[in-house]
Amino acid sequence: MTPSPILRSEIDQLIREPLTMGDRKPVLGFTIDSETSKDLDDAIWIEPNQTGVVISVHIADVTELVPIKSQLEQRAFSQVETRYLASHNKPMFPRELSEDKLSLLEDQPRWTLTIRITLDESANIKQTQLLSTHLTSIKRFSYATADHTLHDPSQPLFQVLRYCELWAQKLAWKRQKAGAFGQSTIGGVTLDEEGKLIESPRYHSQQIIQEFMVLANTAVASLAEEHQLPILYRNHTASAIAPESKILIETLTTLGLPELVRQKLQSWLNPAAYSPAVIGHFALCLPAYTHFTSPIRRVADYVNHRILKAVFIEEKQSPYSVEELEAIAKHINEKKQEVKEKRNEHFREQRLVKTVNVLNKKETIPSLSEKEFSQILKDSLKVSKLDKLVPEAKQRLENRTLKPSDLYYLVFGDYQNPDNRTLIKDELLNYLEAQPALATQILQIASSIGQTTVDYIEKTTPSGQFGFWTVFEGQTTTKPSIAGNKQTAKHQSNRYWLQGKLENTLHDPTQIDETALEDYWTEETIIMTSSVVIEEELDLSTVPQEAINSPIAHLHTTLQRLNLKKPAYVYQRMANQWHCCCQVQWLDEILIETEALGQTKKEGKAQASLKAIIELENYVIEDLEDV
């Protein structure tokens, strides 16, 4: 957008205006931002004291320079925020201001508003002060150079940065302990402050800035709420079906897969919104939150600066009525949603055009990166079918380079030629046999996309093993999966279901074959013939301490080292105890067999494993002596 003559004259006037510091308090601080950032609107400083620490966040005082109701302000209100595009950005304020006169550049004096936050040793906020200050930034760090300084004690700001890092970690631990999942990494997946998936931070110094900004926004919101001051609060709520935050975090941790996490959170979380009424912030687990630290890039922060500066520094009335704030909040919320929808539509169109081009030039498919192939695989179902991708998908299956979401599309996607589904079926089933948990992940993705559930029919064999049939989309398999471990049985059951899907052999759950449960033998679980256990005191003199502490894990490790099969266990309930038989095989013969009783299955298994370790040690020694 080309500025109007009036806007141009405003810009020129502001550029020429000298920054007289007057009675503003001088402060120390430095900036940390990305390598390419030019609109630096926040700087930080830290001062330890006997009871905790004082953290200062210095924010560019944009409202001091931009006149109220000016053309500049009106344009900022119209645009709402700086927009970051693929190759450039569209700043909310003109570059001459956002990247120069307003930006907290190194060695350049700037007007600032300082949030001075006193924390106790547990990182609780004890006092918040809002001050009119001026800053000459002593250092412009990129995240990379800040990280380098964190590991180089010879650098001038090493101690200051290390102290910032320590308190950033304290703040993060405190938030997460309270139940926050926003601005955190859970199960290997990184979330922003509103629970949206983002790229994992590459630098330690990113956490410093993230935590200090969340702290500043929280402190300002608490200060405004304490004085019952209407500002633009940033509210975030959960949907009616969302679990409480603790259960939500546990669920996200077990899901692990980014695609599953994204789908769950989309159904559990409402979009965040601005409002002069305080509702709270669900993802950050806060009673009040706002945006204050980026007035160069967000008009909500700019408005909050005007309000808080008028009330707490100039001791005046707020420049906005509640009705005006409601109208501003409504405008910002609607504008952000409009921009989001346009951006998503633009990217969708770009991806579909790329997908069509790739499918029309099949020779380019093998050169796609893993991420690109995943996207093409997903988008191809919107413009075609999967047939043209089958040869490359088969190759990547053999190389084990496909993600669970890729496998989902291969199983549930459409093929014009049924032979192409058959072509990848065997390799796909081999993949799932080698990694059974993948089958469960694929069905989790399917259930999340279809907004349905994966159910199970659970039975027990005569020998006490677990039998499972997976029921999904109203269909199941004829034969059950059977294993001594419940989770293993579920994974196998899910693999059988996917095999039935690929082979078109699924049927109604009323047709399951329960006779398959009778006298079922597996390599891992052997039917026990003995029911009498004589418990004797064990001689542990030759047994390593780690074996005594973790006998099951130690036995597995030892057998693996000796190139023997993993042990087989079978359980039987005997009155108020569990009887466990442990067998170690060599070729097809039983090498060692031990039995033990325990109050729980795990206790019986551990004791039987410990006995097997003792016998194994004796067997190996005797065998060597015979040689």
VEXDREN-2710 file (C-alpha; in Angstrom, 1 decimal):
% VEXDREN-2710
k/r/px/py/pz
1/MET/0.0/0.0/0.0
2/THR/1.4/3.4/-1.0
3/PRO/1.1/5.9/1.8
4/SER/-1.1/9.0/1.1
5/PRO/0.5/12.4/1.1
6/ILE/-0.8/13.1/4.6
7/LEU/0.7/9.8/5.8
8/ARG/4.0/10.6/4.1
9/SER/4.1/13.9/5.9
10/GLU/3.4/12.3/9.2
11/ILE/6.2/9.8/8.7
12/ASP/8.7/12.5/7.7
13/GLN/7.7/14.6/10.8
14/LEU/8.2/11.7/13.1
15/ILE/11.5/10.7/11.6
16/ARG/12.8/14.3/12.2
17/GLU/11.5/14.6/15.7
18/PRO/14.3/14.3/18.3
19/LEU/14.0/11.8/21.1
20/THR/14.4/14.0/24.1
21/MET/14.7/11.9/27.2
22/GLY/13.4/14.4/29.8
23/ASP/12.6/12.8/33.1
24/ARG/12.6/9.3/31.7
25/LYS/14.6/6.8/33.8
26/PRO/17.7/5.3/32.0
27/VAL/17.7/1.5/32.0
28/LEU/20.0/-1.3/30.9
29/GLY/19.0/-4.0/28.5
30/PHE/19.8/-6.0/25.4
31/THR/17.7/-7.6/22.6
32/ILE/17.5/-11.3/21.5
33/ASP/15.7/-12.0/18.2
34/SER/16.0/-13.9/15.0
35/GLU/18.9/-13.2/12.7
36/THR/16.7/-11.3/10.1
37/SER/14.5/-9.4/12.5
38/LYS/14.6/-5.6/12.2
39/ASP/11.5/-4.6/14.2
40/LEU/13.0/-5.1/17.6
41/ASP/10.3/-4.1/20.1
42/ASP/11.5/-5.7/23.3
43/ALA/14.7/-5.9/25.4
44/ILE/15.4/-7.6/28.7
45/TRP/17.5/-7.2/31.9
46/ILE/17.8/-9.2/35.1
47/GLU/19.0/-8.2/38.6
48/PRO/19.3/-10.7/41.4
49/ASN/18.5/-9.8/45.0
50/GLN/18.5/-11.6/48.4
51/THR/14.9/-12.9/48.0
52/GLY/14.7/-13.7/44.3
53/VAL/15.2/-11.6/41.2
54/VAL/13.9/-8.5/39.4
55/ILE/13.2/-9.0/35.7
56/SER/12.8/-6.0/33.5
57/VAL/11.2/-6.1/30.1
58/HIS/11.7/-2.9/28.1
59/ILE/9.1/-2.3/25.3
60/ALA/9.4/0.3/22.5
61/ASP/7.1/3.2/23.5
62/VAL/5.3/3.4/20.2
63/THR/2.4/5.5/21.6
64/GLU/4.8/8.3/22.6
65/LEU/5.8/8.8/18.9
66/VAL/2.6/7.9/17.0
67/PRO/-0.2/10.6/17.5
68/ILE/-3.6/9.4/18.6
69/LYS/-6.2/9.3/15.8
70/SER/-3.4/10.0/13.2
71/GLN/-3.3/8.5/9.8
72/LEU/-0.5/6.2/11.0
73/GLU/-2.7/4.9/13.9
74/GLN/-5.7/4.5/11.6
75/ARG/-3.7/2.4/9.2
76/ALA/-2.4/0.2/12.0
77/PHE/-6.0/-0.3/13.2
78/SER/-7.0/-1.3/9.7
79/GLN/-4.2/-3.8/9.3
80/VAL/-4.3/-5.1/12.9
81/GLU/-0.8/-6.7/12.8
82/THR/2.4/-7.1/10.9
83/ARG/1.9/-9.9/8.3
84/TYR/4.8/-12.3/7.7
85/LEU/4.8/-13.7/4.2
86/ALA/7.0/-16.3/2.5
87/SER/9.6/-13.8/1.1
88/HIS/8.9/-10.6/3.0
89/ASN/6.7/-8.9/5.6
90/LYS/4.1/-6.2/5.5
91/PRO/4.7/-4.1/8.6
92/MET/1.9/-2.6/10.6
93/PHE/3.8/0.7/10.8
94/PRO/6.0/2.0/7.9
95/ARG/9.5/0.5/7.8
96/GLU/11.1/3.9/8.4
97/LEU/9.5/3.7/11.9
98/SER/9.1/0.0/12.7
99/GLU/12.7/-0.9/11.6
100/ASP/14.4/2.3/12.7
101/LYS/13.0/5.1/14.8
102/LEU/10.8/2.7/16.9
103/SER/13.1/-0.4/16.8
104/LEU/15.4/-1.0/19.8
105/LEU/18.6/-1.0/17.8
106/GLU/22.0/-1.5/19.4
107/ASP/23.7/1.7/20.6
108/GLN/20.7/3.8/19.6
109/PRO/18.7/5.8/22.3
110/ARG/15.0/4.8/22.3
111/TRP/11.9/5.7/24.3
112/THR/10.7/2.6/26.2
113/LEU/8.0/1.4/28.6
114/THR/9.5/-0.9/31.3
115/ILE/7.7/-3.6/33.1
116/ARG/9.7/-4.2/36.2
117/ILE/8.7/-7.5/37.8
118/THR/9.9/-8.7/41.2
119/LEU/9.9/-12.5/41.7
120/ASP/10.5/-14.5/44.9
121/GLU/12.8/-17.5/44.8
122/SER/9.8/-19.7/43.7
123/ALA/9.2/-17.4/40.7
124/ASN/6.0/-16.0/42.2
125/ILE/5.2/-12.4/41.2
126/LYS/5.5/-10.1/44.2
127/GLN/5.4/-6.7/42.6
128/THR/4.8/-5.2/39.1
129/GLN/5.8/-1.7/38.2
130/LEU/5.2/0.2/34.9
131/LEU/7.8/2.9/34.2
132/SER/8.5/5.5/31.6
133/THR/12.2/4.8/30.6
134/HIS/14.8/5.3/27.9
135/LEU/17.1/2.5/26.7
136/THR/20.2/2.4/24.7
137/SER/20.6/-1.3/23.9
138/ILE/24.0/-2.6/24.8
139/LYS/23.8/-5.6/22.5
140/ARG/21.8/-6.9/19.6
141/PHE/21.9/-10.7/20.0
142/SER/20.6/-13.2/17.5
143/TYR/19.4/-16.5/19.0
144/ALA/22.6/-18.1/17.6
145/THR/25.0/-15.5/19.1
146/ALA/23.1/-15.6/22.4
147/ASP/23.5/-19.4/22.6
148/HIS/27.2/-19.0/21.8
149/THR/27.6/-16.5/24.7
150/LEU/25.8/-18.9/27.0
151/HIS/28.6/-21.4/26.5
152/ASP/31.5/-19.0/26.5
153/PRO/32.4/-17.6/30.0
154/SER/34.8/-15.1/28.4
155/GLN/31.9/-13.2/26.8
156/PRO/30.9/-9.9/28.6
157/LEU/27.2/-10.9/29.1
158/PHE/27.8/-14.5/29.9
159/GLN/26.8/-14.3/33.6
160/VAL/23.7/-12.2/32.8
161/LEU/22.5/-14.6/30.1
162/ARG/23.1/-17.7/32.3
163/TYR/21.1/-16.1/35.0
164/CYS/18.3/-15.3/32.5
165/GLU/18.4/-18.9/31.4
166/LEU/18.1/-20.2/34.9
167/TRP/15.1/-18.0/35.7
168/ALA/13.5/-18.9/32.3
169/GLN/13.7/-22.5/33.3
170/LYS/12.2/-21.8/36.7
171/LEU/9.3/-19.9/35.1
172/ALA/8.7/-22.8/32.6
173/TRP/8.7/-25.4/35.4
174/LYS/6.3/-23.3/37.5
175/ARG/3.9/-22.9/34.6
176/GLN/3.9/-26.6/33.7
177/LYS/3.5/-27.6/37.3
178/ALA/0.4/-25.5/37.5
179/GLY/-1.0/-27.4/34.5
180/ALA/0.0/-25.1/31.5
181/PHE/0.6/-26.8/28.2
182/GLY/0.8/-23.7/26.1
183/GLN/4.3/-22.5/25.2
184/SER/5.7/-25.9/26.1
185/THR/7.1/-29.1/24.5
186/ILE/5.0/-32.2/25.3
187/GLY/5.7/-35.7/24.1
188/GLY/8.3/-34.2/21.6
189/VAL/5.7/-31.8/20.1
190/THR/6.1/-28.1/20.6
191/LEU/3.1/-25.8/21.2
192/ASP/2.7/-22.1/21.2
193/GLU/0.9/-20.1/23.9
194/GLU/-2.5/-21.1/22.5
195/GLY/-1.8/-24.8/22.0
196/LYS/-1.0/-24.6/18.3
197/LEU/1.8/-26.8/16.9
198/ILE/5.0/-24.9/16.0
199/GLU/8.5/-25.9/15.1
200/SER/10.7/-26.9/18.0
201/PRO/13.0/-24.2/19.2
202/ARG/16.5/-24.6/18.0
203/TYR/18.2/-22.4/20.6
204/HIS/18.2/-22.2/24.4
205/SER/17.9/-18.4/24.2
206/GLN/14.5/-18.7/22.6
207/GLN/13.1/-20.1/25.9
208/ILE/14.5/-17.0/27.6
209/ILE/12.5/-14.6/25.4
210/GLN/9.4/-16.8/25.4
211/GLU/9.3/-17.1/29.2
212/PHE/10.1/-13.4/29.8
213/MET/7.4/-12.3/27.4
214/VAL/4.8/-14.6/28.9
215/LEU/5.8/-13.3/32.3
216/ALA/5.5/-9.6/31.2
217/ASN/2.1/-10.2/29.6
218/THR/0.9/-12.1/32.7
219/ALA/2.1/-9.4/35.1
220/VAL/0.5/-6.6/33.1
221/ALA/-2.8/-8.5/32.9
222/SER/-2.8/-9.2/36.6
223/LEU/-2.0/-5.5/37.3
224/ALA/-5.0/-4.4/35.2
225/GLU/-7.3/-7.0/36.7
226/GLU/-6.3/-6.0/40.2
227/HIS/-7.4/-2.4/39.4
228/GLN/-10.5/-3.6/37.5
229/LEU/-9.1/-1.9/34.4
230/PRO/-10.7/-2.9/31.1
231/ILE/-7.9/-3.6/28.5
232/LEU/-7.7/-6.0/25.6
233/TYR/-7.3/-9.2/27.5
234/ARG/-6.3/-12.3/25.6
235/ASN/-8.8/-15.0/26.5
236/HIS/-8.4/-18.7/25.6
237/THR/-11.0/-21.3/26.4
238/ALA/-11.5/-25.1/26.0
239/SER/-14.4/-26.7/24.2
240/ALA/-17.1/-28.6/26.1
241/ILE/-15.5/-32.0/25.3
242/ALA/-12.0/-31.1/26.4
243/PRO/-10.6/-32.9/29.5
244/GLU/-9.0/-31.0/32.4
245/SER/-5.5/-29.8/31.7
246/LYS/-3.7/-32.6/33.6
247/ILE/-5.5/-35.3/31.7
248/LEU/-5.1/-33.3/28.5
249/ILE/-1.3/-33.2/29.0
250/GLU/-1.2/-37.0/29.8
251/THR/-3.1/-37.7/26.6
252/LEU/-0.9/-35.5/24.4
253/THR/2.2/-37.2/25.9
254/THR/1.0/-40.7/25.0
255/LEU/-0.1/-39.6/21.5
256/GLY/3.3/-38.3/20.5
257/LEU/2.5/-38.0/16.8
258/PRO/2.2/-34.3/15.7
259/GLU/-0.8/-35.1/13.4
260/LEU/-2.7/-36.8/16.3
261/VAL/-1.8/-34.0/18.7
262/ARG/-3.0/-31.3/16.2
263/GLN/-6.3/-33.1/15.6
264/LYS/-7.0/-33.6/19.3
265/LEU/-6.2/-30.0/20.1
266/GLN/-8.3/-28.7/17.3
267/SER/-11.3/-30.5/18.8
268/TRP/-10.5/-29.5/22.4
269/LEU/-9.5/-25.9/22.1
270/ASN/-11.4/-22.8/21.0
271/PRO/-9.6/-20.0/19.2
272/ALA/-8.1/-17.3/21.5
273/ALA/-9.8/-13.9/21.3
274/TYR/-9.4/-10.3/22.6
275/SER/-12.0/-8.8/24.9
276/PRO/-12.2/-6.2/27.6
277/ALA/-13.8/-8.8/29.9
278/VAL/-11.5/-11.2/31.7
279/ILE/-12.2/-14.9/31.1
280/GLY/-8.7/-16.5/31.5
281/HIS/-6.2/-18.4/29.4
282/PHE/-6.7/-22.2/29.3
283/ALA/-3.5/-23.2/27.6
284/LEU/-1.3/-21.1/29.9
285/CYS/-3.5/-22.0/32.9
286/LEU/-3.8/-18.3/33.9
287/PRO/-6.7/-16.4/35.4
288/ALA/-5.8/-13.3/33.3
289/TYR/-3.5/-12.8/30.3
290/THR/-2.9/-10.1/27.7
291/HIS/-0.6/-8.9/24.9
292/PHE/1.7/-6.0/25.7
293/THR/5.2/-6.8/24.5
294/SER/4.9/-6.2/20.7
295/PRO/3.3/-2.7/20.0
296/ILE/5.3/-2.4/16.8
297/ARG/3.7/-5.6/15.4
298/ARG/0.3/-5.9/17.1
299/VAL/-2.4/-3.2/17.4
300/ALA/-3.8/-4.9/20.5
301/ASP/-0.5/-4.3/22.3
302/TYR/-0.5/-0.7/21.0
303/VAL/-4.0/-0.1/22.5
304/ASN/-3.0/-1.7/25.8
305/HIS/0.1/0.6/25.9
306/ARG/-2.2/3.7/25.6
307/ILE/-4.5/2.5/28.4
308/LEU/-1.8/1.4/30.9
309/LYS/0.4/4.3/30.2
310/ALA/-2.4/6.8/30.8
311/VAL/-3.6/5.1/34.0
312/PHE/-0.4/4.0/35.7
313/ILE/2.2/6.6/34.5
314/GLU/0.2/9.7/33.5
315/GLU/-2.5/9.1/36.2
316/LYS/-5.3/9.9/33.8
317/GLN/-8.5/8.1/32.7
318/SER/-8.3/5.4/30.1
319/PRO/-8.5/6.8/26.6
320/TYR/-11.1/4.2/25.6
321/SER/-14.5/3.3/27.0
322/VAL/-15.6/-0.3/27.4
323/GLU/-17.8/0.0/24.4
324/GLU/-14.9/1.3/22.3
325/LEU/-12.7/-1.6/23.5
326/GLU/-15.4/-4.1/22.6
327/ALA/-15.6/-2.7/19.1
328/ILE/-11.8/-2.7/18.7
329/ALA/-11.6/-6.3/20.1
330/LYS/-14.4/-7.4/17.7
331/HIS/-12.6/-5.8/14.7
332/ILE/-9.2/-7.4/15.6
333/ASN/-10.8/-10.8/16.1
334/GLU/-12.7/-10.7/12.8
335/LYS/-9.7/-9.3/10.9
336/LYS/-7.3/-12.0/12.2
337/GLN/-9.8/-14.7/11.3
338/GLU/-10.3/-13.2/7.8
339/VAL/-6.5/-13.0/7.2
340/LYS/-6.1/-16.6/8.5
341/GLU/-8.8/-17.9/6.1
342/LYS/-7.3/-16.1/3.1
343/ARG/-3.8/-17.4/4.0
344/ASN/-5.0/-20.9/4.4
345/GLU/-6.9/-20.8/1.1
346/HIS/-3.9/-19.4/-0.6
347/PHE/-1.6/-22.1/0.7
348/ARG/-4.2/-24.8/-0.2
349/GLU/-4.4/-23.6/-3.8
350/GLN/-0.6/-23.5/-4.0
351/ARG/-0.3/-27.1/-2.6
352/LEU/-2.9/-28.4/-5.0
353/VAL/-1.2/-26.8/-8.0
354/LYS/2.1/-28.3/-7.0
355/THR/0.4/-31.7/-6.5
356/VAL/-1.1/-31.7/-10.0
357/ASN/2.3/-30.7/-11.4
358/VAL/4.1/-33.5/-9.5
359/LEU/1.6/-36.1/-10.6
360/ASN/1.9/-35.0/-14.2
361/LYS/5.7/-35.3/-14.0
362/LYS/6.1/-38.7/-12.3
363/GLU/9.9/-38.6/-12.8
364/THR/10.1/-35.8/-10.1
365/ILE/8.4/-38.0/-7.4
366/PRO/11.5/-39.9/-6.2
367/SER/13.4/-36.6/-5.6
368/LEU/10.8/-35.3/-3.1
369/SER/11.9/-34.9/0.5
370/GLU/10.1/-36.9/3.2
371/LYS/8.0/-33.8/4.1
372/GLU/7.2/-33.0/0.5
373/PHE/6.2/-36.6/-0.3
374/SER/3.9/-36.6/2.8
375/GLN/2.2/-33.5/1.6
376/ILE/1.8/-34.7/-2.0
377/LEU/0.4/-38.0/-0.7
378/LYS/-2.2/-36.2/1.4
379/ASP/-3.2/-33.6/-1.3
380/SER/-3.3/-36.2/-4.2
381/LEU/-6.5/-37.5/-2.7
382/LYS/-8.1/-34.1/-3.4
383/VAL/-7.2/-34.0/-7.1
384/SER/-6.8/-37.6/-8.1
385/LYS/-6.1/-41.0/-6.5
386/LEU/-3.0/-42.7/-5.2
387/ASP/-2.0/-44.8/-8.2
388/LYS/0.8/-42.6/-9.5
389/LEU/2.4/-42.5/-6.1
390/VAL/2.4/-46.3/-5.6
391/PRO/5.9/-47.2/-7.0
392/GLU/7.6/-44.5/-4.9
393/ALA/5.4/-45.4/-1.8
394/LYS/6.5/-49.0/-2.2
395/GLN/10.1/-48.0/-2.3
396/ARG/9.8/-45.8/0.7
397/LEU/8.0/-48.6/2.6
398/GLU/10.9/-50.9/1.9
399/ASN/13.3/-48.2/3.2
400/ARG/11.1/-47.6/6.3
401/THR/11.0/-43.8/5.7
402/LEU/7.2/-43.2/5.8
403/LYS/5.5/-41.6/8.7
404/PRO/2.3/-43.0/10.4
405/SER/0.2/-40.4/8.7
406/ASP/1.6/-41.6/5.3
407/LEU/0.7/-45.1/6.2
408/TYR/-2.8/-44.0/7.1
409/TYR/-3.4/-42.5/3.6
410/LEU/-2.0/-45.6/1.9
411/VAL/-4.4/-47.8/3.9
412/PHE/-7.5/-45.6/3.7
413/GLY/-6.9/-43.8/0.4
414/ASP/-8.5/-44.6/-2.9
415/TYR/-6.9/-46.4/-5.8
416/GLN/-8.2/-46.4/-9.4
417/ASN/-6.6/-49.7/-10.0
418/PRO/-7.1/-52.3/-7.2
419/ASP/-3.9/-54.0/-8.2
420/ASN/-2.0/-51.0/-6.9
421/ARG/-3.4/-51.5/-3.4
422/THR/-2.3/-55.1/-3.7
423/LEU/1.1/-54.0/-4.8
424/ILE/1.9/-52.2/-1.6
425/LYS/-0.1/-54.5/0.7
426/ASP/2.6/-57.1/1.5
427/GLU/5.3/-54.5/2.1
428/LEU/3.0/-52.4/4.3
429/LEU/2.1/-55.5/6.4
430/ASN/5.8/-56.4/6.7
431/TYR/6.3/-52.8/8.0
432/LEU/3.6/-53.2/10.6
433/GLU/4.8/-56.6/11.6
434/ALA/8.2/-55.2/12.3
435/GLN/6.8/-52.2/14.2
436/PRO/3.4/-53.3/15.6
437/ALA/2.8/-50.0/17.4
438/LEU/2.4/-48.3/14.0
439/ALA/-0.9/-50.1/13.5
440/THR/-2.2/-48.5/16.6
441/GLN/-1.0/-45.1/15.6
442/ILE/-2.6/-45.4/12.1
443/LEU/-6.0/-46.3/13.7
444/GLN/-5.6/-43.4/16.1
445/ILE/-5.2/-41.0/13.2
446/ALA/-8.2/-42.6/11.4
447/SER/-10.4/-42.3/14.5
448/SER/-9.3/-38.7/15.0
449/ILE/-10.0/-37.7/11.4
450/GLY/-13.3/-39.6/11.4
451/GLN/-14.3/-38.2/14.9
452/THR/-15.0/-41.8/16.0
453/THR/-13.4/-44.3/18.3
454/VAL/-11.5/-47.6/18.1
455/ASP/-13.2/-50.3/20.2
456/TYR/-12.1/-53.7/21.3
457/ILE/-13.7/-57.1/22.1
458/GLU/-11.6/-58.5/24.9
459/LYS/-11.5/-62.2/25.9
460/THR/-9.1/-64.4/27.9
461/THR/-7.7/-67.8/26.8
462/PRO/-7.8/-70.8/29.1
463/SER/-4.1/-70.2/29.8
464/GLY/-4.7/-66.6/31.0
465/GLN/-3.6/-64.8/27.8
466/PHE/-5.3/-61.8/26.3
467/GLY/-7.4/-62.1/23.2
468/PHE/-8.5/-59.0/21.3
469/TRP/-10.6/-58.1/18.2
470/THR/-10.4/-54.6/17.0
471/VAL/-13.7/-53.0/16.1
472/PHE/-13.5/-49.9/13.8
473/GLU/-16.0/-48.5/11.4
474/GLY/-18.4/-51.2/12.5
475/GLN/-16.2/-54.0/11.3
476/THR/-13.7/-56.5/12.8
477/THR/-11.6/-59.6/11.9
478/THR/-12.5/-63.2/12.3
479/LYS/-9.4/-64.3/14.3
480/PRO/-8.3/-62.6/17.4
481/SER/-4.8/-61.5/18.4
482/ILE/-3.5/-63.4/21.4
483/ALA/-0.5/-62.4/23.6
484/GLY/0.5/-62.5/27.3
485/ASN/0.8/-58.7/27.3
486/LYS/-2.4/-56.7/26.9
487/GLN/-0.7/-53.8/24.9
488/THR/1.0/-56.3/22.6
489/ALA/-2.3/-58.0/22.0
490/LYS/-3.9/-54.7/21.1
491/HIS/-1.1/-53.7/18.6
492/GLN/-1.4/-57.1/16.9
493/SER/-5.2/-56.8/16.8
494/ASN/-4.9/-53.4/15.1
495/ARG/-2.5/-54.9/12.6
496/TYR/-5.0/-57.7/11.8
497/TRP/-7.7/-55.1/11.3
498/LEU/-5.6/-53.1/8.9
499/GLN/-4.7/-56.3/7.0
500/GLY/-8.5/-57.1/6.8
501/LYS/-9.0/-53.6/5.5
502/LEU/-6.4/-54.0/2.8
503/GLU/-7.7/-57.5/1.8
504/ASN/-11.4/-56.6/2.1
505/THR/-12.0/-59.4/4.6
506/LEU/-13.5/-57.5/7.5
507/HIS/-17.0/-58.4/8.7
508/ASP/-19.6/-57.7/11.4
509/PRO/-18.4/-58.1/15.0
510/THR/-21.2/-60.7/15.7
511/GLN/-19.2/-63.2/13.5
512/ILE/-16.0/-63.4/15.5
513/ASP/-14.5/-66.9/16.0
514/GLU/-14.0/-67.5/19.8
515/THR/-12.9/-71.1/19.2
516/ALA/-9.5/-69.6/18.2
517/LEU/-9.0/-68.8/21.9
518/GLU/-8.8/-72.4/22.9
519/ASP/-5.4/-74.0/23.6
520/TYR/-3.5/-71.2/21.9
521/TRP/0.3/-71.4/21.9
522/THR/2.7/-68.6/21.0
523/GLU/6.4/-68.3/21.0
524/GLU/6.3/-65.8/23.9
525/THR/3.7/-67.6/26.0
526/ILE/3.8/-71.3/26.8
527/ILE/1.0/-73.2/28.5
528/MET/2.0/-74.2/32.0
529/THR/1.7/-77.8/33.1
530/SER/3.0/-77.5/36.7
531/SER/0.9/-75.9/39.4
532/VAL/3.1/-76.6/42.5
533/VAL/5.7/-74.1/43.4
534/ILE/8.2/-74.7/46.1
535/GLU/9.6/-71.4/47.3
536/GLU/13.2/-71.6/48.6
537/GLU/15.6/-68.9/49.7
538/LEU/17.6/-67.8/46.7
539/ASP/21.4/-67.6/46.7
540/LEU/22.1/-64.2/45.3
541/SER/25.9/-64.2/46.0
542/THR/26.8/-64.5/42.3
543/VAL/24.0/-62.3/40.9
544/PRO/24.9/-58.7/39.9
545/GLN/23.2/-55.9/41.8
546/GLU/21.5/-54.6/38.6
547/ALA/19.9/-58.0/38.1
548/ILE/18.5/-58.0/41.6
549/ASN/17.1/-54.4/41.0
550/SER/15.7/-55.1/37.6
551/PRO/15.5/-58.9/37.0
552/ILE/13.2/-58.8/34.0
553/ALA/15.2/-56.2/32.0
554/HIS/18.5/-57.9/33.0
555/LEU/17.3/-61.3/31.8
556/HIS/16.2/-59.9/28.4
557/THR/19.6/-58.2/28.0
558/THR/21.5/-61.3/28.9
559/LEU/19.6/-63.5/26.5
560/GLN/20.1/-61.0/23.7
561/ARG/23.8/-61.0/24.4
562/LEU/23.8/-64.8/24.2
563/ASN/21.8/-64.8/21.0
564/LEU/18.9/-66.7/22.7
565/LYS/15.2/-66.1/22.3
566/LYS/13.5/-63.8/24.7
567/PRO/11.9/-65.6/27.7
568/ALA/8.4/-66.9/27.6
569/TYR/6.0/-66.2/30.5
570/VAL/2.7/-67.7/31.4
571/TYR/0.5/-66.8/34.4
572/GLN/-2.2/-68.5/36.4
573/ARG/-4.3/-67.2/39.2
574/MET/-3.9/-69.3/42.4
575/ALA/-6.1/-68.2/45.3
576/ASN/-4.9/-64.7/46.2
577/GLN/-1.5/-65.0/44.3
578/TRP/-0.2/-65.1/40.8
579/HIS/1.8/-68.1/39.6
580/CYS/4.3/-67.3/36.9
581/CYS/6.4/-69.7/34.8
582/CYS/9.4/-68.4/32.9
583/GLN/11.0/-70.5/30.2
584/VAL/14.3/-69.9/28.3
585/GLN/14.6/-71.8/25.0
586/TRP/17.5/-72.7/22.8
587/LEU/16.6/-73.8/19.3
588/ASP/13.3/-75.5/20.0
589/GLU/14.2/-77.0/23.4
590/ILE/13.6/-75.6/26.9
591/LEU/16.9/-74.7/28.3
592/ILE/15.7/-73.3/31.7
593/GLU/12.3/-73.3/33.3
594/THR/11.5/-71.5/36.6
595/GLU/8.4/-70.9/38.6
596/ALA/7.5/-68.3/41.2
597/LEU/4.6/-66.8/43.2
598/GLY/3.8/-63.2/43.6
599/GLN/1.0/-60.9/45.0
600/THR/0.9/-59.4/41.5
601/LYS/1.7/-60.6/38.0
602/LYS/4.7/-58.3/37.9
603/GLU/6.0/-59.5/41.2
604/GLY/5.7/-63.2/40.1
605/LYS/7.4/-62.4/36.8
606/ALA/10.2/-60.6/38.5
607/GLN/10.8/-63.4/40.9
608/ALA/10.7/-66.1/38.1
609/SER/13.1/-64.0/36.0
610/LEU/15.5/-63.7/39.0
611/LYS/15.5/-67.5/39.3
612/ALA/16.1/-67.8/35.6
613/ILE/19.1/-65.5/35.9
614/ILE/20.6/-67.6/38.6
615/GLU/20.1/-70.8/36.6
616/LEU/21.4/-69.2/33.5
617/GLU/24.6/-68.0/35.3
618/ASN/25.1/-71.6/36.6
619/TYR/24.3/-73.1/33.2
620/VAL/26.8/-70.9/31.4
621/ILE/29.6/-71.5/33.9
622/GLU/29.0/-75.3/33.9
623/ASP/28.9/-75.3/30.1
624/LEU/32.2/-73.5/29.9
625/GLU/33.8/-75.8/32.5
626/ASP/32.7/-78.9/30.4
627/VAL/34.5/-77.4/27.5
END
